Amino acid sequence: MLDISQTVLVFDLDDTLYKEVDYRWSGLQEVCDWVERVYERVINRQLIRSAQNAKDPLAIICELAGLPLSIKDSLLWIYRLHVPSIRLDEEIIEVLAFFEKRCRTVAILTDGRSLSQRQKIRALKLNHLPVYISEEYGSEKPGQLRFLQIMKDFPARSYVYVGDNPKKDFVAPNALGWKTIGLRGTNRNIHSQGCEGLPEEYLPNLWVDCLTCLASKLC
């Protein structure tokens, strides 16, 4: 077991601390609101909900509203910059509070656009935590830059990264000697967690079924 008082615990954001599909639906609803308000076109929300996992749901909104496809680029910025209607589950709040009291530091390392990710973090009331966003560093996972920056910012005896995507989440922390933990997803996850054909260095040290299991694995 780790001495968690000397451990930096770092979480991925999307599909780890909350379900990214909830953000997607929040953004599509915001786009529908704008279309209805600005263009006075009624959008069938049920059709959009059933098509939210389609390759291009914004194109579907344009089609349903009778708008030219060129409008889609503007709708995309509404999606990216909206204030999302998302929240942490109560058990996640409790897990984070538990480790914030006991660990050297709890932080978030996530890929994505700075404004979009920070809007999510504010909506989830996580903006008190140190956050490392790929666009702000010009480095996406599996790059090591942000992991190295965390080690520089928060010297500690041990480091742990918790994520969900074996295709990119664990390569860098594994190479740097971190303990890596994969959170098994549900059918609501955006990205596949298939590990077939992945090299050993892509895989987490262990998998857990829920974040409430972390205390038993680390303490």
N, C-alpha and C positions, 0 to 999 in steps of 0.2 A: 504494500500500500504506500501511497505517496504522503509526504508531509504537506498537506494542502495549504498550510499557512505559508509555505515557501513555493507555492505553485501558481503559475499564471494559467487561468482557464479561459480559452478563447472559443467562441461559438461562431459558426456560420449563421446566416440570417434566414434566407429564403428556404422554406421546407425543412428548417431545423427548429427555429424558435416559433415560427407560425407557418401556416400553409399558404404558399404563394398563389394558389388558385383563388384564395379569398381576395388577394390584392388584384388579381386579374379581373375578377367580377366587379370589384369596386371601381376600377378604372373604366370598364366598359359601361357601367351605369352612369358614371360621370360624363362620358362621351355622349350617351343617349340623352342625358339631361340638356347638354349644350345644343345638340341637334334639334331637340324639341323646342327649346327656348329661342334659338336664333333663327332656325329655318321654319319653325312652326310645322314640323312633320312629326307625326306620332310613330314611335318605334314599338314594335311588339317585343317587349322585354323577355317574354318566355322563349321566343325564337332565338334571341341573342344569347340567353343563358344556355340553351341547348347547343349553340354553335360556338361557345366561348373557347373551346379547345380546338377549334378549326385553325387551319394554317394562317388565315388572315381575317379575323373577326371584324376588323375595322372596315375592310372592303365589303363585308356583308352588311354592316350598318349603312354604308353609303348606298348600297343597292336597295335596301329596304326603304331608305328615306328618299330615293330617287335623286341622289346627289352624284355629281361626277366623281370618278375615282380620284381625280387630282386633289379633292378635298381631304383625302385620307392623311396626307402629310400633316395638315393642321390638326386633325383629330388625334394623331399620334402624340403631339406635344401636349394636348389636353390630358391624354392618358398618362404620359410620363410625369407631368407636373402636378397632377391632382393630389389633394389631401386625402389619403386613403381611409376608408372605413374598415379598419382591421384592428384586432386586439389580441393580446396574449391570453391563452387559456389560464385559468386560475392555478393549475398545477405547475405551469411554466413559471409564473410569477413567484411561486413558492420555492421552486428549484433555484432560480436566480438569487432570490433573497438569501437562501441558505448558503450558497457559495460566495456571495458578496461579503458576507460576514466572516467567512473562514479563509478565503483564498488571498494570496498576495494581491492579485488583480483579476477581475473578470472583464473581458473585452469582446468586441465583435469584429470579425474579419469577413468581408463580403464583397462579391463582385457586383458590378453594376454602375449606372450613372450616379454621380454624386448627389444631384438634387432629388432624384427618385428614391434612392436608398435613404437619404436623410429624412425625406417625407415619411417613409415607412417607420424609421426609427423613432421619430417624434410621435407618430400615431400610436406606436406600441409603448411609448413612455420609457424608452431605453436611452434617451439622449444624455443621460448622466454617465454612461459608460464610454470608455475610449473606443473609437470606431475607426477602422481601417478599410477604406473603400477603394476599389481598384482604379476608378477614374482619377482619383486624387493622387495616386502614386504612379500612374502610367504602367501598371503591372497587374495582370490578372492571374488567378490560379491556373496552372500549377507553379507560377513563378514564386521565387523565394523572398522577394524584396520586402514585402510587408511582414512576413514572419520574422525576418532578420530585424526589421525595425522594432517590432514588439520586444524582441530580446534585448535590443539596445535601450528601449524606453523603460522596460520593467525587468531588470536583472533578477533572476530567480534560480532556485535549485532545479525546478522542473517546469515543463510546459505541456499543456494538453490542448488538442484541437478537436472539437466536436462538429461534425458535418454530416451530409447525407449523400453526396455525389461522388462515388468512387472513381469516376473518370477524371476528376480534377482536384478534389478536396484534400487528399491525404499525401500526395506525392512530395510536396515541399516539406511539410512538417515531419514526415517519415525520414527524409534525407537529413534533416537537422536534429534528429534524435528526440523529437517530441513524442509523447504518447498520443495516439490517434484513436478516436472513437467514432464509429459510424452509427447513425440513427436510422434504423429500419423504417421505411416509409409505409404509407397506406396507398390505396387506390386513388387518393387525392393528390399525390405527389406530381409535380410537373415533369420531372426528369426521371428516366429509368435508372434503377439501381443495379441493373444487370452487371455482373462481374466476370462473365465468361470471356476468356481470352485476355483479361487484364493481367499485366505483370504483377508480381508480388508487391513491388514497391508502391503500387496504386491502392492497395487495400489497407483498411484501418487495422490497428492492432486487435481490436475487438468490436463487435456489434452489440448494440442494445436495442430493446424494443421500445423504450420510452425514456425521456429525460429524467423521470423520477427514479430510474435505476442508477443514475450516475453516482449518487452518494455511496451506494454499496460497492461500486467498482473503484472508487477513488479514495475513500476514507478508510 
